[in-house]
Amino acid sequence: MKLDPKHLAQLSVIVEAGSYQTAADRLGVTQPALSRNMKALEERLGAALFNRDGRKSVPNALGLRLARNGQSIRLAEEQASVLAKQSAQGAVGELRIGAPPIVAGRFLSSATARFIRENPNCVVEMRTGLVHELRTMLELGQVDLVLGPRSLADPSDGLAFAPLIDDRVGILCRTGHPLTLRRQVMPSDLEAQVWLAHSRGSLLRQQTEAAMMASGVKSMHIVCETDSIRSVLEIVSDTNLITTMPRATTASYLEDRLVFLDFDHPQFHRPLGSIRRSGASANPIEERFLAALTKSDGGSGTL
């Protein structure tokens, strides 16, 4: 037996309103039309929904039970209407993002928290990985958007880059490290230090080595390697080891324990932006997220 959901929804309004006329006014229909609909529903059921009490119609047990079903239908319709409106504004859907570990830390988490607060009906999936892993995720359609450095987006791989900030690389050490007392840090000073290096497969490791060579640093004494950003920060803050980290995405971790040295080189330039498959059109969800990213504390850098 198939019942008209509109009639069930109208039944629930009649039960709530207490009379046909009041329910008709709420629904924006005439009282005779509403009465005809209820008559059609009773005929479909083969049973009465109301008992007559003088001139008043009182819902019976079946009428009350079906009214609860009708109320659920109305609630579902209202929720669908809200979702449709939010969807038109880009506030509903699925956001699938990938990022290197350092970008996926506090920098991206801050923007994600803002986005979730402003778009509570959107499902967010965040994945992390190294260069080859992130590229594979995009190629396979496992993520729609990657937040990472420009060097990750090779046009020959069918990837397009849109810049957001300059996440320039800097040399990081603990507060009070002997190098912080130097008026000018020289390449020879860096050669004499003990280094903590990022994993060999990371873009940050590749960029660090290229920048050091271009700066005149002939060798780096590496005693520790890790792909854990948390380990990098904890070890450097408790030892005299030095390392490199992106300045913008690391800023929120510095507190009073860590500091960047006053040493720079053009090869430390590291544009950070959104990476998509070439030809992929940006949807409103992604644009809302990127807007949240630029509003967050971490997104204060400029290109």
FIKOL-241107 format. One line per field, with one value per residue (C-alpha): residue number from 1; residue in one letter; x, y, z. Coordinates in nm, 2 decimals, padded with zeros to 4 digits, always signed. Each point is the difference from the previous one (the first is absolute). Last residue first. Example, Ala and Ser with C-alpha at 12.3 -4.5 7.8 and 13.67 -1.06 7.14 Angstrom:
2
seq: 2/1
type: S/A
x: +01.37/-00.14
y: -00.11/-00.34
z: +00.71/+00.07
//
This chain:
303
seq: 303/302/301/300/299/298/297/296/295/294/293/292/291/290/289/288/287/286/285/284/283/282/281/280/279/278/277/276/275/274/273/272/271/270/269/268/267/266/265/264/263/262/261/260/259/258/257/256/255/254/253/252/251/250/249/248/247/246/245/244/243/242/241/240/239/238/237/236/235/234/233/232/231/230/229/228/227/226/225/224/223/222/221/220/219/218/217/216/215/214/213/212/211/210/209/208/207/206/205/204/203/202/201/200/199/198/197/196/195/194/193/192/191/190/189/188/187/186/185/184/183/182/181/180/179/178/177/176/175/174/173/172/171/170/169/168/167/166/165/164/163/162/161/160/159/158/157/156/155/154/153/152/151/150/149/148/147/146/145/144/143/142/141/140/139/138/137/136/135/134/133/132/131/130/129/128/127/126/125/124/123/122/121/120/119/118/117/116/115/114/113/112/111/110/109/108/107/106/105/104/103/102/101/100/99/98/97/96/95/94/93/92/91/90/89/88/87/86/85/84/83/82/81/80/79/78/77/76/75/74/73/72/71/70/69/68/67/66/65/64/63/62/61/60/59/58/57/56/55/54/53/52/51/50/49/48/47/46/45/44/43/42/41/40/39/38/37/36/35/34/33/32/31/30/29/28/27/26/25/24/23/22/21/20/19/18/17/16/15/14/13/12/11/10/9/8/7/6/5/4/3/2/1
type: L/T/G/S/G/G/D/S/K/T/L/A/A/L/F/R/E/E/I/P/N/A/S/A/G/S/R/R/I/S/G/L/P/R/H/F/Q/P/H/D/F/D/L/F/V/L/R/D/E/L/Y/S/A/T/T/A/R/P/M/T/T/I/L/N/T/D/S/V/I/E/L/V/S/R/I/S/D/T/E/C/V/I/H/M/S/K/V/G/S/A/M/M/A/A/E/T/Q/Q/R/L/L/S/G/R/S/H/A/L/W/V/Q/A/E/L/D/S/P/M/V/Q/R/R/L/T/L/P/H/G/T/R/C/L/I/G/V/R/D/D/I/L/P/A/F/A/L/G/D/S/P/D/A/L/S/R/P/G/L/V/L/D/V/Q/G/L/E/L/M/T/R/L/E/H/V/L/G/T/R/M/E/V/V/C/N/P/N/E/R/I/F/R/A/T/A/S/S/L/F/R/G/A/V/I/P/P/A/G/I/R/L/E/G/V/A/G/Q/A/S/Q/K/A/L/V/S/A/Q/E/E/A/L/R/I/S/Q/G/N/R/A/L/R/L/G/L/A/N/P/V/S/K/R/G/D/R/N/F/L/A/A/G/L/R/E/E/L/A/K/M/N/R/S/L/A/P/Q/T/V/G/L/R/D/A/A/T/Q/Y/S/G/A/E/V/I/V/S/L/Q/A/L/H/K/P/D/L/K/M
x: +05.36/-00.15/+00.01/-00.28/-00.16/+00.09/-00.23/-00.29/-00.18/+00.20/-00.10/-00.36/-00.01/+00.17/-00.27/-00.28/+00.16/+00.02/-00.37/-00.10/+00.15/+00.33/+00.00/+00.24/+00.18/+00.34/-00.02/+00.01/+00.26/-00.07/+00.28/+00.33/+00.28/+00.34/+00.29/+00.30/+00.18/+00.03/+00.22/-00.05/+00.17/-00.13/-00.06/-00.35/-00.10/-00.13/-00.09/-00.20/-00.30/+00.13/-00.29/-00.23/+00.27/+00.06/-00.24/+00.13/+00.37/+00.04/+00.25/+00.38/+00.20/+00.24/+00.13/+00.10/-00.25/-00.34/-00.19/+00.15/-00.11/-00.36/-00.05/+00.14/-00.19/-00.33/+00.08/+00.05/+00.17/+00.33/+00.37/+00.27/+00.38/+00.04/+00.33/-00.08/+00.26/+00.12/-00.22/+00.06/-00.36/-00.08/+00.10/-00.21/-00.30/+00.02/+00.03/-00.29/-00.22/+00.04/-00.06/-00.31/-00.13/+00.00/+00.13/+00.33/-00.18/+00.07/+00.34/+00.12/+00.33/+00.32/+00.17/+00.34/-00.12/-00.26/+00.26/+00.21/-00.30/-00.01/-00.24/+00.02/-00.01/+00.05/-00.18/-00.28/+00.27/+00.08/-00.36/-00.19/-00.34/+00.03/+00.08/-00.18/+00.15/-00.27/-00.21/-00.25/-00.37/-00.08/-00.39/-00.29/+00.12/-00.21/+00.16/-00.12/+00.09/+00.00/+00.31/+00.20/-00.13/+00.20/-00.18/+00.21/+00.26/-00.28/-00.01/-00.31/-00.37/-00.15/-00.36/-00.24/+00.13/-00.03/-00.04/+00.26/+00.23/-00.05/+00.09/+00.29/+00.15/-00.05/+00.19/+00.28/+00.06/-00.04/-00.33/-00.29/-00.37/-00.29/-00.37/-00.25/-00.38/-00.21/-00.31/+00.18/+00.12/+00.11/+00.13/+00.15/+00.18/+00.15/+00.12/+00.15/+00.18/+00.16/+00.08/+00.18/+00.26/-00.01/+00.13/-00.11/+00.26/+00.28/-00.12/-00.03/-00.36/-00.31/-00.36/-00.34/-00.29/-00.35/-00.33/-00.19/+00.09/+00.05/-00.28/-00.22/+00.08/-00.12/-00.34/-00.03/+00.10/-00.26/-00.27/+00.11/-00.02/-00.35/-00.11/+00.14/-00.18/-00.33/+00.04/+00.08/-00.32/-00.20/+00.13/-00.11/-00.34/-00.02/+00.01/-00.25/-00.25/+00.02/-00.07/-00.29/+00.03/-00.29/-00.23/-00.22/-00.37/-00.12/+00.29/+00.06/+00.29/+00.28/+00.23/-00.26/+00.10/+00.03/+00.35/-00.05/-00.35/+00.13/+00.27/-00.25/-00.22/+00.30/+00.07/-00.37/+00.01/+00.31/-00.17/-00.31/+00.21/+00.18/+00.38/+00.28/+00.14/-00.03/-00.35/-00.11/+00.12/-00.20/-00.31/+00.04/+00.04/+00.24/+00.30/+00.24/-00.24/-00.09/+00.37/+00.08/-00.28/+00.15/+00.33/-00.18/-00.19/+00.32/+00.16/-00.28/-00.04/+00.11/-00.15
y: +03.64/+00.08/-00.17/+00.04/-00.34/-00.16/+00.22/-00.11/+00.24/-00.13/-00.36/+00.08/+00.15/-00.32/-00.20/+00.20/-00.03/-00.38/-00.03/+00.24/-00.24/+00.06/-00.14/-00.27/+00.08/-00.08/-00.21/+00.21/+00.16/+00.28/+00.22/+00.03/+00.20/-00.11/+00.25/-00.14/-00.01/+00.38/-00.03/+00.09/-00.01/+00.19/-00.32/-00.12/-00.04/-00.28/-00.03/+00.32/-00.09/-00.14/-00.24/+00.26/+00.13/-00.34/+00.04/+00.35/-00.07/-00.33/-00.21/-00.06/-00.17/+00.07/-00.23/+00.17/-00.21/+00.02/+00.23/-00.18/-00.34/+00.12/+00.18/-00.27/-00.27/+00.18/+00.03/-00.37/-00.09/-00.06/+00.01/+00.05/+00.05/+00.21/+00.19/+00.22/+00.06/+00.27/+00.28/+00.27/+00.14/-00.19/-00.33/+00.08/+00.10/-00.33/-00.21/+00.18/-00.02/-00.38/-00.05/+00.22/-00.19/-00.32/-00.33/+00.02/+00.05/+00.33/+00.07/+00.08/+00.17/+00.03/+00.34/+00.08/+00.03/+00.25/+00.23/-00.03/+00.12/+00.32/+00.11/+00.38/+00.17/-00.34/-00.05/-00.21/-00.24/-00.10/-00.13/+00.21/-00.08/-00.34/-00.02/+00.05/+00.09/+00.15/-00.10/+00.25/-00.09/+00.27/+00.00/-00.10/-00.09/-00.20/-00.31/-00.22/-00.37/-00.21/-00.19/+00.21/+00.31/-00.12/+00.11/-00.11/+00.27/+00.26/-00.09/-00.17/+00.00/-00.28/+00.01/-00.26/-00.30/-00.37/+00.09/-00.26/+00.27/+00.23/-00.28/-00.10/+00.35/+00.00/-00.33/+00.10/+00.32/-00.13/-00.06/+00.13/-00.05/+00.23/-00.10/+00.26/-00.06/+00.32/+00.05/+00.21/+00.26/+00.31/-00.20/-00.26/+00.27/+00.16/-00.33/-00.08/+00.33/-00.06/-00.36/+00.11/+00.21/-00.21/-00.31/-00.10/+00.24/-00.17/-00.35/+00.06/+00.07/-00.17/+00.13/-00.16/+00.24/-00.16/+00.18/+00.28/+00.37/+00.10/+00.26/-00.22/-00.29/+00.21/+00.05/-00.36/-00.11/+00.23/-00.14/-00.36/+00.07/+00.14/-00.29/-00.25/+00.17/+00.00/-00.37/-00.07/+00.19/-00.21/-00.32/+00.14/+00.08/-00.36/-00.11/+00.27/-00.08/-00.37/+00.06/+00.24/+00.36/+00.22/+00.17/+00.27/+00.07/-00.24/-00.22/-00.19/-00.25/+00.05/-00.21/-00.24/-00.32/-00.14/+00.14/+00.14/+00.12/+00.16/+00.19/+00.11/+00.14/+00.18/+00.15/+00.11/+00.16/+00.20/+00.12/+00.10/+00.20/+00.19/-00.01/+00.21/-00.27/+00.21/+00.12/-00.35/-00.12/+00.26/-00.09/-00.38/+00.03/-00.09/+00.17/-00.29/-00.27/+00.19/+00.07/-00.38/-00.08/+00.24/-00.18/-00.33/+00.14/+00.12/-00.34/-00.15/-00.36/-00.31/-00.33
z: -00.21/+00.34/+00.34/+00.25/-00.08/+00.33/+00.20/-00.21/-00.24/-00.31/+00.09/+00.05/-00.35/-00.13/+00.16/-00.15/-00.34/+00.04/+00.09/-00.28/-00.26/-00.19/-00.35/-00.08/-00.33/+00.14/+00.31/+00.31/+00.22/+00.24/+00.13/+00.17/-00.17/+00.15/-00.04/+00.19/-00.33/+00.02/+00.31/+00.36/+00.34/+00.31/+00.20/+00.07/+00.37/+00.22/+00.37/+00.07/-00.21/-00.33/-00.09/-00.15/-00.24/-00.16/-00.30/-00.07/+00.04/-00.18/+00.20/-00.02/+00.27/+00.28/+00.28/+00.32/+00.20/+00.17/-00.24/-00.30/+00.13/+00.08/-00.33/-00.22/+00.19/-00.05/-00.37/-00.03/-00.33/+00.18/-00.05/+00.27/+00.01/-00.31/-00.04/-00.30/-00.27/-00.24/+00.13/-00.27/+00.00/-00.33/+00.17/+00.30/-00.22/-00.19/+00.31/+00.17/-00.31/-00.03/+00.37/-00.01/-00.30/+00.20/-00.12/+00.20/+00.33/+00.18/+00.14/+00.35/-00.02/+00.20/-00.06/-00.14/-00.36/+00.12/+00.14/-00.32/-00.20/+00.21/+00.27/+00.06/+00.34/+00.16/+00.34/-00.16/-00.12/+00.36/+00.04/+00.26/-00.15/-00.17/-00.37/-00.34/-00.33/-00.22/-00.30/-00.15/+00.02/-00.25/+00.00/-00.22/-00.35/-00.25/-00.14/-00.29/-00.03/-00.32/+00.08/-00.25/+00.19/+00.31/+00.31/+00.30/-00.06/+00.06/+00.37/+00.15/+00.06/-00.22/-00.13/-00.13/+00.19/-00.08/-00.37/-00.11/-00.14/+00.30/+00.25/-00.21/+00.01/+00.38/+00.04/-00.23/+00.19/+00.36/+00.16/+00.20/-00.03/+00.11/-00.06/+00.08/+00.00/-00.04/+00.21/+00.27/-00.26/+00.20/+00.30/-00.23/-00.20/+00.31/+00.13/-00.34/-00.02/+00.34/-00.09/-00.32/+00.18/+00.32/-00.18/-00.36/-00.15/+00.20/-00.10/-00.37/-00.11/-00.15/+00.00/-00.06/+00.06/-00.02/-00.03/+00.16/+00.05/-00.37/+00.01/-00.22/+00.23/+00.30/-00.17/-00.09/+00.35/+00.15/-00.23/+00.07/+00.37/-00.04/-00.21/+00.25/+00.28/-00.20/-00.06/+00.36/+00.10/-00.24/+00.16/+00.34/-00.15/-00.11/+00.36/+00.12/-00.28/+00.08/+00.37/-00.08/-00.10/+00.13/-00.25/+00.16/-00.09/+00.27/+00.08/-00.32/+00.01/-00.25/-00.21/-00.14/-00.17/-00.35/-00.02/-00.35/+00.09/+00.31/-00.20/-00.26/+00.28/+00.15/-00.34/-00.04/+00.34/-00.10/-00.32/+00.20/+00.25/-00.27/-00.04/+00.14/+00.23/+00.31/-00.09/-00.09/+00.34/+00.18/-00.20/+00.05/+00.38/+00.28/-00.16/+00.08/-00.11/-00.32/-00.07/+00.03/-00.24/-00.25/+00.01/-00.05/-00.29/-00.16/+00.05/-00.23/+00.12/-00.19/+00.11
//
